Amino acid sequence: MTSFRDLWQALHRCPLAAAATALSLTLLIHFPGRAAGEAPPAPAGPDARPAPSPVQPDQAYADVVKALARLSWLEYEHAQFERAAAQYESAFQGIFSDLKQNKPVQDKGLKLYQNVITNLAKADLDQSIDLSRTPVYDQNPQRPVPGEDAIANESDKANYRRYQSQYATAKSTIDWLKQQYEDEMKRARWVIFDFAREPKKRPE
């Protein structure tokens, strides 16, 4: 027999299925009649009228269902984002270390996670970002940065300054995106909490 833990782990690997399952359970628990699309029983007898069409969920219920789906999806995507951001940070630190040791720069990992973060920002938050910008370096390529004294090669020193400019700008953007995820999840939770705190507004 499949345990609840096995079922939940399987659903966790597929966030859309998990969201759909959560919504179905909510329907069944709070609105069993509406979940099944049932209509009120029609009166019997000669004066009976045709049964009305299935009752549609009211706006409050529709909002909370949407919020549950949004929250489930955002929690999963936020975890993906956090992992990509950590790998992006690690890739930058590897580049800085290579430049200080006069080693060839390997930036494949940097570009990979840069693309992952950019795609997540667009898909989840509808935000178009550019993590490749180097505004400080573009404005003044000769401006010294902390740590460059350890680099003897002038070409490597220039690359170090450029990557440091990119890192500072990208980090600011990523921190902003983290807050955007938190705000979106907070908004969804408030819809759910408000619905739970006001049972009098729920349909009988």
FENSUL-V768508 format. One record per residue. N is the residue number from 1. SS is DSSP state (@ for helix, = for strand, . for the rest). PHI is phi in degrees with one decimal (NA if undefined). NEAR is the number of other C-alpha atoms within 8 Angstrom. Layout:
BEGIN
n | ss | phi | near
N | SS | PHI | NEAR
N | SS | PHI | NEAR
END
This chain:
BEGIN
n | ss | phi | near
1 | . | NA | 2
2 | . | -74.3 | 5
3 | . | -80.6 | 6
4 | @ | -63.0 | 6
5 | @ | -63.0 | 6
6 | @ | -62.7 | 8
7 | @ | -64.1 | 9
8 | @ | -64.5 | 9
9 | @ | -62.9 | 8
10 | @ | -65.9 | 8
11 | @ | -67.5 | 10
12 | @ | -63.0 | 8
13 | . | -75.3 | 6
14 | . | -130.3 | 8
15 | @ | -59.4 | 11
16 | @ | -65.5 | 7
17 | @ | -65.6 | 8
18 | @ | -62.5 | 12
19 | @ | -63.5 | 12
20 | @ | -63.1 | 9
21 | @ | -65.5 | 8
22 | @ | -61.5 | 10
23 | @ | -67.3 | 11
24 | @ | -63.0 | 9
25 | @ | -63.7 | 8
26 | @ | -62.6 | 9
27 | @ | -57.2 | 11
28 | @ | -67.9 | 11
29 | @ | -74.6 | 7
30 | @ | -90.1 | 6
31 | . | -138.1 | 9
32 | @ | -58.3 | 9
33 | @ | -67.4 | 9
34 | @ | -68.9 | 12
35 | @ | -60.1 | 10
36 | . | -87.6 | 7
37 | . | 71.0 | 9
38 | . | -79.2 | 9
39 | . | -103.2 | 10
40 | . | -59.5 | 6
41 | . | -63.0 | 5
42 | . | -81.3 | 9
43 | . | -64.9 | 7
44 | . | -93.3 | 6
45 | . | 107.5 | 5
46 | . | -66.0 | 4
47 | . | -92.5 | 6
48 | . | -63.1 | 8
49 | . | -102.2 | 6
50 | . | -59.1 | 5
51 | . | -61.2 | 8
52 | . | -68.1 | 7
53 | . | -68.4 | 5
54 | . | -53.3 | 8
55 | . | -69.4 | 8
56 | . | -91.1 | 6
57 | . | -59.1 | 7
58 | . | -75.7 | 7
59 | @ | -64.8 | 6
60 | @ | -62.4 | 8
61 | @ | -67.4 | 9
62 | @ | -60.6 | 9
63 | @ | -65.7 | 9
64 | @ | -71.2 | 11
65 | @ | -63.1 | 9
66 | @ | -62.7 | 8
67 | @ | -65.8 | 12
68 | @ | -62.2 | 14
69 | @ | -65.5 | 12
70 | @ | -62.6 | 10
71 | @ | -65.4 | 11
72 | @ | -59.6 | 11
73 | @ | -67.9 | 11
74 | @ | -65.0 | 12
75 | @ | -62.3 | 9
76 | @ | -66.8 | 9
77 | @ | -66.2 | 10
78 | @ | -62.7 | 9
79 | @ | -63.8 | 8
80 | @ | -62.6 | 8
81 | @ | -62.2 | 10
82 | @ | -61.8 | 8
83 | @ | -65.4 | 8
84 | @ | -64.7 | 11
85 | @ | -64.3 | 11
86 | @ | -65.5 | 8
87 | @ | -67.7 | 9
88 | @ | -64.3 | 12
89 | @ | -59.4 | 8
90 | @ | -61.9 | 8
91 | @ | -64.0 | 11
92 | @ | -63.0 | 11
93 | @ | -62.9 | 8
94 | @ | -65.0 | 8
95 | @ | -65.2 | 11
96 | @ | -60.9 | 10
97 | @ | -63.9 | 8
98 | @ | -62.3 | 11
99 | @ | -65.0 | 15
100 | @ | -68.3 | 10
101 | . | -100.2 | 7
102 | . | 58.9 | 9
103 | . | -103.9 | 7
104 | . | -61.5 | 6
105 | . | -79.9 | 7
106 | . | -109.8 | 6
107 | . | -112.3 | 8
108 | @ | -62.6 | 6
109 | @ | -63.5 | 9
110 | @ | -60.7 | 10
111 | @ | -67.5 | 8
112 | @ | -61.0 | 8
113 | @ | -74.6 | 12
114 | @ | -62.7 | 10
115 | @ | -67.3 | 8
116 | @ | -60.9 | 9
117 | @ | -64.5 | 11
118 | @ | -60.9 | 12
119 | @ | -67.7 | 8
120 | @ | -64.7 | 11
121 | @ | -60.3 | 13
122 | @ | -73.9 | 11
123 | @ | -70.5 | 8
124 | @ | -90.3 | 8
125 | @ | -120.1 | 9
126 | . | 56.1 | 7
127 | . | -114.5 | 7
128 | . | -95.4 | 7
129 | . | -125.4 | 8
130 | . | -132.6 | 6
131 | . | -89.5 | 10
132 | . | -95.6 | 6
133 | . | -69.0 | 9
134 | . | -133.8 | 11
135 | @ | -62.6 | 9
136 | @ | -66.9 | 8
137 | @ | -66.2 | 12
138 | @ | -62.8 | 7
139 | @ | -74.6 | 6
140 | . | -151.5 | 7
141 | . | -62.3 | 10
142 | . | -91.1 | 6
143 | . | -65.9 | 7
144 | . | -69.4 | 6
145 | . | -129.8 | 7
146 | . | -57.6 | 5
147 | . | 98.2 | 6
148 | @ | -73.3 | 11
149 | @ | -62.9 | 6
150 | @ | -79.2 | 6
151 | . | -108.1 | 13
152 | . | -87.9 | 7
153 | . | -71.2 | 7
154 | @ | -66.6 | 7
155 | @ | -65.3 | 6
156 | @ | -65.2 | 11
157 | @ | -64.9 | 12
158 | @ | -65.0 | 10
159 | @ | -63.0 | 9
160 | @ | -61.8 | 11
161 | @ | -63.9 | 14
162 | @ | -64.8 | 11
163 | @ | -67.7 | 11
164 | @ | -66.2 | 9
165 | @ | -65.3 | 13
166 | @ | -62.8 | 13
167 | @ | -61.1 | 9
168 | @ | -63.1 | 8
169 | @ | -69.3 | 12
170 | @ | -65.0 | 11
171 | @ | -62.2 | 8
172 | @ | -63.2 | 8
173 | @ | -66.3 | 10
174 | @ | -65.8 | 9
175 | @ | -61.6 | 8
176 | @ | -65.8 | 8
177 | @ | -64.3 | 9
178 | @ | -58.0 | 8
179 | @ | -67.9 | 8
180 | @ | -62.7 | 9
181 | @ | -60.7 | 11
182 | @ | -61.5 | 8
183 | @ | -66.0 | 8
184 | @ | -63.5 | 9
185 | @ | -67.7 | 12
186 | @ | -63.9 | 8
187 | @ | -62.5 | 8
188 | @ | -65.5 | 12
189 | @ | -64.2 | 11
190 | @ | -64.6 | 8
191 | @ | -60.8 | 11
192 | @ | -66.9 | 11
193 | @ | -64.0 | 8
194 | @ | -62.6 | 8
195 | @ | -63.6 | 10
196 | @ | -71.5 | 7
197 | @ | -81.0 | 6
198 | . | -123.2 | 8
199 | @ | -63.4 | 7
200 | @ | -65.2 | 5
201 | @ | -88.8 | 5
202 | . | -76.4 | 8
203 | . | -66.8 | 5
204 | . | -74.4 | 2
END
